[in-house]
Amino acid sequence: MSSIITQTLERQRENFQKGATRSYEFRIEQLKKLPVWIHTHEQQIYDALYADLNKAPFECYATEIGIVLEEVKCAVRRLKSWMRPQRARTPITQFPSRCLRISEPYGVVLIMSPWNYPFQLALAPLVGALAAGNCAVLKPSAYAPHTSAVLAQLVRETYPDWLVSVVEGGREENQELLRQKFDYIFFTGSVNVGRLVMEEAAKNLTPVTLELGGKSPCIVDDTADIRLAARRIVWGKYLNAGQTCVAPDYLLVQDNVKDLLVAAMKKEIRRQFGKDPLQNKDYPKIINEKHFSRVCALMEGTEILAGGGVSAGTLKIAPTILDRVHRESPVMQEEIFGPLLPVLTFNRIEEAAAFVEKGEKPLALYYFTKDRENEKQILSRLSYGGGCVNDVVVHLATPYMPFGGVGKSGMGSYHGKQSFLTFSHSKSIMKKALWLDIPLRYAPYGKMSLALLKKIQK
């Protein structure tokens, strides 16, 4: 495996250094190939995602295929302007000259994707890498083997391996890839694995983007539209059976509307997933037995307000609401990544903000309110990757805003133009004129040189 990976990287680097990926025409051609393959093999993608996660076709398209297609559409429409050199201001001390920034590709990049959205989180970064003019190695998660096989087929049938290649496998392949020298690494996954990726990248001083996770709060105050809040929270929390990095991880609700919100959420769970969600063929499963057991264990010591049912045979856990939870509870010590929603209460909005501040900076934060002053306080006071007011999750479903974390929830961002920038080095150029050469900067310095320089810079 080591020699195969090394040979692949050598071919990619050789072709990149020849300039094969640089032109606008080449990049556009590669981007346009993706939608053609996806539309032709759409049912195959559905089948793979159903086999790995029991996802329904609607959910597959809304959260995986559709997002990739939007990324491609945005890149194709705007790539020419993104590639255009950008003018920059020139200080008077450098007159006469012209400053500009040129975006150039890093070279050979590694994209490591997770299992929870295995199609989207592999290909959305690839769109940015190709748009920026890089060669790329994709490493899908071994936990989603059917989707991994589809990605390998897609790349094999669409791109030469000197441009894009897929390395399938598990931990051994991950370690071998991280031992290689890449020009950029883009990783999506857990905090613990992100640390290992960054440690290995540091050995070669390789720049990285880390898209991680954390405990993303959902705050609901007593001015919120309770019915609509319940509907949207239930949708976003139990999407993909809670296996979403930006899913609401816990609920902070003002104490005087807690009962109303929980009652409304119970109704929504029944409406969206049926009387017995474990029998709902469109309700996703937990990815494997290891994670199934981990999530089940997090219910211990809590009061179950709704759900709580599990099926070891199908690896399904019903949408569940948990009460009697505090900061020290096991369910509050790690990102849940499953269909459990702990409920905590607050009296004043300052208490909710303080509770969030005491933890690590989350990847996402959601706030349901009609109070503009409270909204302003939460948005300005708390640090988090991104989020929504009066909705959940959907802020990442656009190519027109960057998505990424802060602190332990990640570093760097992508989507749309930000993906292009992430996979590009911004090269600064100053072009000096030849028709005038001001002697002030040259030695020997005259008595008035310093005074004149200060005067110019005022």
MARMI-661697 format. One line per field, with one value per residue (C-alpha): x, z, y; residue number from 1. Coordinates in pm, 1 decimal. Layout:
east = [X ...]
up = [Z ...]
north = [Y ...]
num = [NUM ...]
//
This chain:
east = [0.0 284.1 444.0 107.3 33.4 385.3 364.7 24.6 155.2 460.6 239.4 15.8 306.9 478.9 169.6 92.7 444.2 397.4 105.4 -157.6 -422.1 -362.9 -584.7 -939.8 -1057.6 -912.8 -1065.3 -1411.9 -1399.1 -1321.1 -1594.5 -1859.2 -1781.0 -1908.5 -2280.7 -2285.4 -2164.2 -2389.0 -2705.8 -2620.9 -2558.4 -2810.5 -2985.6 -2653.5 -2571.1 -2909.8 -2850.2 -2505.5 -2625.2 -2919.5 -2686.3 -2449.4 -2692.6 -3047.6 -3101.5 -3416.2 -3373.9 -3514.0 -3264.3 -2984.1 -3057.7 -3128.3 -2821.7 -2569.6 -2623.9 -2799.1 -2532.9 -2255.4 -2443.1 -2493.7 -2122.6 -2039.9 -2294.6 -2156.4 -1795.9 -1868.0 -2053.1 -1794.7 -1459.0 -1338.0 -1383.4 -1228.0 -916.5 -877.7 -585.5 -714.3 -592.3 -466.1 -391.4 -33.2 119.0 248.5 598.8 608.7 508.4 517.7 404.6 101.1 -2.2 -206.3 -286.0 -281.5 -450.9 -241.4 -310.1 -119.2 -38.6 -127.6 -390.3 -535.3 -908.8 -1009.6 -1386.4 -1608.0 -1885.9 -2190.1 -2235.6 -1989.4 -2081.4 -2120.0 -1826.7 -1589.0 -1701.3 -1783.7 -1417.9 -1306.7 -1503.8 -1296.4 -970.3 -1038.3 -1164.9 -840.1 -634.5 -501.6 -450.9 -623.7 -625.3 -959.2 -970.4 -1331.5 -1425.6 -1409.6 -1720.8 -1931.5 -1793.4 -2073.0 -2041.7 -1664.5 -1689.6 -1918.4 -1672.3 -1389.2 -1593.9 -1687.9 -1326.3 -1201.2 -1456.4 -1432.8 -1072.8 -722.1 -544.5 -276.8 -551.9 -778.0 -738.4 -919.5 -751.9 -997.3 -937.0 -914.4 -662.5 -359.3 -428.7 -496.4 -162.6 22.1 -133.7 -46.2 315.2 328.4 411.3 107.5 80.6 -249.2 -467.8 -843.0 -989.1 -1347.7 -1407.4 -1371.2 -1163.2 -942.5 -852.9 -815.2 -539.9 -354.5 -392.9 -254.5 33.8 136.7 88.5 317.2 607.1 606.7 467.2 165.7 -124.3 -454.7 -824.6 -993.8 -1372.2 -1449.8 -1751.2 -1845.6 -2150.0 -2366.7 -2635.4 -2989.9 -3137.6 -3512.2 -3648.5 -4006.8 -4067.9 -4007.4 -4270.7 -4285.0 -4467.1 -4233.2 -3926.8 -4027.4 -4081.0 -3746.3 -3549.0 -3691.6 -3608.3 -3251.4 -3170.0 -3292.4 -3179.2 -2952.0 -3043.0 -2854.6 -2528.1 -2469.8 -2177.6 -2397.8 -2701.6 -2830.6 -2637.7 -2832.9 -3132.9 -3127.9 -3489.3 -3627.3 -3783.5 -4131.9 -4177.3 -3996.1 -4312.2 -4476.4 -4169.4 -4123.6 -4491.7 -4470.3 -4152.7 -4319.9 -4599.2 -4345.5 -4148.7 -4467.9 -4570.5 -4231.9 -4129.2 -4453.1 -4583.0 -4286.3 -3982.3 -3788.7 -4025.7 -4000.5 -3812.4 -3694.7 -3546.3 -3165.2 -2963.3 -2651.2 -2343.2 -2213.5 -2237.2 -1958.0 -2135.7 -2475.0 -2348.2 -2181.1 -2498.1 -2718.8 -2489.3 -2536.8 -2901.3 -2806.7 -2882.9 -3123.9 -3502.4 -3647.0 -3922.1 -3975.4 -3838.9 -3570.1 -3647.6 -3358.7 -3318.9 -2984.2 -3078.0 -3126.4 -2890.9 -3172.0 -3229.8 -3561.5 -3564.7 -3517.3 -3555.7 -3366.7 -3434.8 -3254.9 -2933.9 -2662.3 -2318.9 -2146.8 -2379.0 -2205.7 -2427.3 -2283.1 -1918.4 -1887.5 -2053.2 -2352.7 -2361.6 -2686.8 -3062.3 -3052.4 -3144.3 -3071.2 -3289.9 -3156.5 -3326.4 -3235.4 -3417.0 -3253.0 -3077.2 -2752.7 -2754.8 -2782.1 -2496.6 -2279.4 -2350.8 -2234.0 -1926.6 -1806.8 -1769.0 -1554.3 -1646.3 -1911.8 -1928.1 -2284.1 -2532.0 -2905.9 -3132.3 -3511.5 -3647.8 -3851.4 -3654.4 -3414.8 -3209.1 -3155.0 -3068.5 -2811.0 -2659.8 -2621.7 -2480.9 -2225.0 -2124.9 -2075.8 -1806.4 -1899.0 -1846.1 -2181.8 -2551.0 -2907.1 -3166.5 -3505.4 -3382.5 -3118.5 -2857.3 -2954.5 -2680.5 -2436.4 -2660.0 -2547.2 -2237.8 -2259.4 -2140.2 -1826.0 -1872.5 -1620.7 -1542.1 -1347.6 -1130.0 -1175.1 -1461.1 -1219.1 -1003.2 -1048.1 -1367.2 -1507.6 -1812.1 -1840.0 -1572.0 -1427.5 -1349.3 -1154.4 -965.3 -899.8 -729.7 -538.0 -232.7 -278.6 44.9 120.0 295.3 422.8 507.0 741.0 756.4 1083.8 1025.2 1100.3 1337.8 1311.2 1653.6 1519.6 1542.5 1905.2 2210.7 2386.5 2092.7 2089.2 2012.6 1659.7 1582.5 1410.8 1204.6 1095.3 998.5 785.4 617.1 532.9 381.3 151.5]
up = [0.0 87.2 -257.0 -434.1 -240.7 -298.5 -672.2 -694.5 -518.9 -744.0 -1054.6 -914.1 -817.1 -1152.2 -1348.3 -1116.0 -1160.6 -1537.1 -1497.0 -1611.2 -1364.2 -1386.1 -1666.6 -1620.5 -1903.5 -1742.6 -1402.7 -1544.8 -1744.8 -1431.5 -1227.8 -1491.2 -1492.3 -1138.1 -1193.2 -1505.2 -1311.2 -1013.2 -1221.6 -1414.3 -1095.2 -862.6 -767.1 -693.6 -452.1 -282.1 -246.0 -92.7 160.6 252.8 306.8 524.9 720.6 620.4 466.2 264.5 -90.9 8.8 292.9 65.2 -191.2 54.9 274.4 41.7 -335.5 -354.4 -151.1 -375.6 -688.7 -543.6 -470.5 -829.4 -970.7 -761.9 -857.4 -1230.3 -1234.3 -1039.9 -1099.1 -1355.3 -1112.9 -826.5 -1037.5 -1145.9 -977.8 -704.1 -686.8 -350.6 -226.6 -254.2 20.6 -86.9 22.7 -258.2 -536.5 -826.0 -809.5 -831.3 -579.5 -647.0 -502.8 -712.5 -598.7 -679.1 -601.3 -318.9 -522.7 -402.0 -127.1 100.7 180.3 467.6 504.5 777.5 774.7 879.8 548.6 351.3 3.1 65.3 301.6 55.5 -260.5 -134.0 -37.6 -362.6 -557.1 -387.7 -444.0 -816.8 -857.4 -703.7 -946.8 -715.4 -751.1 -474.1 -282.7 -124.4 184.5 263.3 596.0 626.0 846.3 536.3 299.4 40.7 -10.8 -7.5 -295.0 -488.6 -440.0 -564.2 -871.8 -934.1 -926.1 -1128.2 -1405.0 -1405.2 -1343.0 -1423.0 -1108.4 -1156.7 -1087.4 -830.2 -662.1 -381.8 -108.4 64.8 393.1 764.5 1025.3 852.8 531.7 728.5 902.7 580.1 410.6 701.7 677.5 323.7 243.3 114.8 35.3 222.7 439.6 476.7 754.6 870.8 1176.3 1551.4 1777.4 1887.3 1533.5 1436.8 1695.9 1539.6 1191.3 1308.1 1488.2 1172.3 953.4 1182.8 1103.5 746.3 837.2 621.4 652.3 759.1 775.4 1059.2 1051.5 1389.9 1619.3 1981.5 2195.4 1997.6 2214.9 2116.5 2325.3 2341.8 2538.0 2639.6 2345.6 2087.2 1859.6 2055.8 1794.7 1513.9 1736.7 1831.5 1468.2 1351.7 1648.5 1606.9 1236.2 1284.8 1591.8 1459.3 1100.4 1018.5 1363.4 1526.4 1352.0 1233.1 1349.9 1369.8 1524.6 1843.9 2109.8 2407.9 2470.3 2696.3 2744.6 2965.5 3262.6 3223.9 2874.3 2921.2 2958.0 2657.6 2439.2 2546.9 2483.3 2138.0 2058.4 2157.4 1911.2 1641.7 1695.3 1646.1 1344.3 1171.1 1258.4 1343.5 1650.7 1648.7 1484.2 1513.6 1253.8 1023.5 713.0 643.9 989.3 978.4 1187.5 1398.9 1188.1 1378.0 1700.9 1871.5 1834.8 1908.2 2245.0 2321.7 2257.7 2451.0 2754.0 2758.3 2858.1 3191.5 3494.7 3311.3 3297.7 2956.4 2862.7 2514.7 2314.4 2469.8 2255.5 2093.6 1848.0 1858.0 1550.9 1328.2 1520.6 1562.2 1860.4 1876.8 1891.7 2262.3 2498.4 2828.7 3155.8 3493.0 3318.5 3451.2 3332.2 3501.7 3350.1 3116.3 2829.8 2869.5 2865.8 2494.8 2164.4 2155.7 1781.8 1820.0 1864.6 2230.7 2330.8 2691.9 2826.6 3069.6 3186.8 3260.0 3420.5 3250.2 2913.2 3086.6 3262.6 2930.6 2783.6 3089.3 3068.8 2707.5 2782.9 3048.5 2786.4 2475.2 2179.8 1986.1 1613.3 1600.3 1814.7 1763.0 1927.5 1907.7 2009.8 1910.6 2143.7 1935.7 2235.8 2363.8 2012.3 1984.2 2319.9 2226.4 1879.5 2005.0 2332.4 2242.5 2016.3 1791.8 1436.3 1295.2 1348.2 1305.1 1466.7 1473.0 1286.3 1308.6 1081.0 757.0 777.2 624.4 327.2 122.9 -90.7 -22.9 339.0 480.1 718.7 986.1 1354.7 1612.4 1898.8 1959.1 1708.5 1420.8 1223.5 873.4 668.9 329.6 95.2 -222.1 -265.8 74.4 -53.1 -341.4 -98.0 144.2 -125.3 -265.9 -154.6 -190.1 -343.3 -292.4 -573.7 -594.3 -945.8 -946.0 -1225.0 -1407.4 -1510.3 -1163.6 -886.9 -574.5 -403.2 -50.0 53.8 -44.9 175.0 265.3 442.9 443.3 746.9 630.0 517.5 837.5 874.9 512.2 550.7 856.0 673.6 373.0 595.7 786.7]
north = [0.0 239.2 208.5 253.5 572.2 704.3 636.9 805.6 1116.0 1125.4 1118.5 1391.3 1611.9 1563.6 1664.4 1953.3 2089.8 2072.7 2312.9 2062.6 2188.9 2562.4 2688.8 2809.7 2584.1 2272.1 2347.3 2414.3 2092.2 1888.7 2054.4 1991.0 1619.7 1573.7 1650.4 1431.4 1127.4 1201.1 1230.6 913.0 711.9 876.2 551.9 387.4 670.4 628.6 255.8 305.7 563.4 341.3 46.5 249.4 468.3 370.6 715.2 779.8 917.0 1258.1 1291.6 1168.8 1436.2 1719.2 1665.8 1502.4 1511.1 1847.1 2025.7 1891.7 1999.3 2349.3 2375.2 2280.4 2524.1 2809.3 2730.4 2701.2 3033.1 3228.9 3061.5 3314.5 3603.1 3405.0 3338.1 3698.9 3883.3 4113.1 4472.4 4600.8 4951.8 5074.0 5292.3 5631.1 5531.9 5274.7 5514.4 5446.7 5081.5 4854.4 4584.2 4274.0 3932.5 3616.6 3295.6 2992.3 2623.7 2458.0 2147.9 1797.1 1797.1 1529.5 1528.6 1300.1 1263.2 1112.5 853.2 1056.4 1240.4 1029.3 1149.8 1521.8 1566.8 1402.0 1580.7 1931.6 1992.8 1827.8 2090.5 2360.9 2173.4 2130.1 2486.7 2610.7 2398.9 2126.1 1754.0 1559.6 1233.0 1139.6 919.5 818.7 664.1 286.5 302.6 379.8 112.0 121.0 496.0 466.1 217.2 453.7 741.3 521.3 430.1 794.7 908.5 611.7 670.8 1051.9 1156.8 1033.4 917.7 1184.0 1439.1 1270.8 933.9 752.2 550.8 317.8 140.8 208.3 314.5 166.2 357.7 676.2 649.0 579.5 881.5 1107.9 996.5 1138.1 1497.9 1682.3 2051.5 2083.4 1858.6 1900.0 1684.9 1640.5 1424.6 1397.8 1620.9 1330.3 1226.3 1592.9 1624.5 1330.1 1479.2 1811.8 1640.0 1453.6 1761.0 1961.5 1728.6 1861.7 2206.3 2120.9 2368.9 2213.4 2277.6 2088.7 2057.1 1903.4 1928.0 1980.9 2040.1 2280.6 2444.8 2530.9 2813.6 2878.3 3175.0 3249.8 3484.2 3209.7 3060.2 2734.0 2525.7 2625.7 2594.5 2240.5 2145.2 2278.1 2146.7 1796.1 1800.6 1921.0 1715.2 1381.0 1431.5 1136.5 997.4 1282.9 1193.1 1548.3 1762.0 2073.0 1903.8 2068.9 1877.0 2003.8 2226.7 2533.3 2641.1 2918.1 2742.6 2892.6 2742.1 2411.4 2201.7 2367.5 2306.9 1944.2 1871.1 2031.2 1834.3 1505.7 1582.1 1665.9 1345.3 1145.6 1353.9 1335.4 978.2 797.8 618.4 379.2 541.0 213.2 67.6 367.4 252.5 608.9 663.7 631.0 388.4 434.1 367.4 60.9 -140.9 52.8 386.6 226.2 100.6 433.8 635.7 391.8 422.9 802.1 758.2 601.6 817.2 1046.0 1072.7 988.6 1233.5 1087.7 797.8 583.5 278.6 92.1 -195.3 -372.6 -574.0 -270.5 -36.0 216.2 443.5 628.3 1009.5 1071.4 1368.6 1351.5 1534.5 1557.9 1648.5 1877.5 1985.8 1690.2 1427.7 1175.5 1289.8 1640.9 1531.2 1452.8 1528.5 1294.0 1225.0 1036.5 1096.4 1204.2 1559.5 1662.9 1944.4 2204.7 2522.4 2882.8 3175.2 3473.4 3487.0 3588.6 3250.2 3066.3 3268.8 3203.2 2829.0 2816.1 3027.9 2783.3 2509.7 2484.5 2702.7 2507.7 2443.8 2578.8 2770.5 2812.8 3066.5 3079.1 3418.7 3722.2 3950.9 4161.2 4277.0 3922.9 3811.6 4087.7 3989.5 3622.1 3692.7 3942.5 3775.9 3410.5 3264.8 2971.3 2852.8 2960.7 2906.9 3023.8 3243.7 3068.3 2762.5 2490.8 2327.0 2504.6 2768.6 2519.5 2442.0 2741.2 2798.1 3171.5 3166.7 3005.6 2714.2 2615.8 2596.3 2793.1 2673.5 2301.0 2286.9 2340.6 2579.8 2710.9 2716.6 2627.3 2630.9 2836.7 3101.2 3014.7 2663.2 2816.5 3039.9 2753.7 2547.8 2847.4 3038.7 3413.8 3539.5 3908.8 4094.1 4448.7 4564.0 4863.0 5116.9 5180.6 5540.4 5685.9 5577.2 5792.4 5803.0 5859.8 5491.8 5446.5 5497.8 5714.3 5878.3 6256.1 6470.7 6531.7 6174.6 6057.1 6374.9 6352.1 5983.6 6058.6 6344.4 6123.2 5855.8 6093.3]
num = [1 2 3 4 5 6 7 8 9 10 11 12 13 14 15 16 17 18 19 20 21 22 23 24 25 26 27 28 29 30 31 32 33 34 35 36 37 38 39 40 41 42 43 44 45 46 47 48 49 50 51 52 53 54 55 56 57 58 59 60 61 62 63 64 65 66 67 68 69 70 71 72 73 74 75 76 77 78 79 80 81 82 83 84 85 86 87 88 89 90 91 92 93 94 95 96 97 98 99 100 101 102 103 104 105 106 107 108 109 110 111 112 113 114 115 116 117 118 119 120 121 122 123 124 125 126 127 128 129 130 131 132 133 134 135 136 137 138 139 140 141 142 143 144 145 146 147 148 149 150 151 152 153 154 155 156 157 158 159 160 161 162 163 164 165 166 167 168 169 170 171 172 173 174 175 176 177 178 179 180 181 182 183 184 185 186 187 188 189 190 191 192 193 194 195 196 197 198 199 200 201 202 203 204 205 206 207 208 209 210 211 212 213 214 215 216 217 218 219 220 221 222 223 224 225 226 227 228 229 230 231 232 233 234 235 236 237 238 239 240 241 242 243 244 245 246 247 248 249 250 251 252 253 254 255 256 257 258 259 260 261 262 263 264 265 266 267 268 269 270 271 272 273 274 275 276 277 278 279 280 281 282 283 284 285 286 287 288 289 290 291 292 293 294 295 296 297 298 299 300 301 302 303 304 305 306 307 308 309 310 311 312 313 314 315 316 317 318 319 320 321 322 323 324 325 326 327 328 329 330 331 332 333 334 335 336 337 338 339 340 341 342 343 344 345 346 347 348 349 350 351 352 353 354 355 356 357 358 359 360 361 362 363 364 365 366 367 368 369 370 371 372 373 374 375 376 377 378 379 380 381 382 383 384 385 386 387 388 389 390 391 392 393 394 395 396 397 398 399 400 401 402 403 404 405 406 407 408 409 410 411 412 413 414 415 416 417 418 419 420 421 422 423 424 425 426 427 428 429 430 431 432 433 434 435 436 437 438 439 440 441 442 443 444 445 446 447 448 449 450 451 452 453 454 455 456 457 458]
//
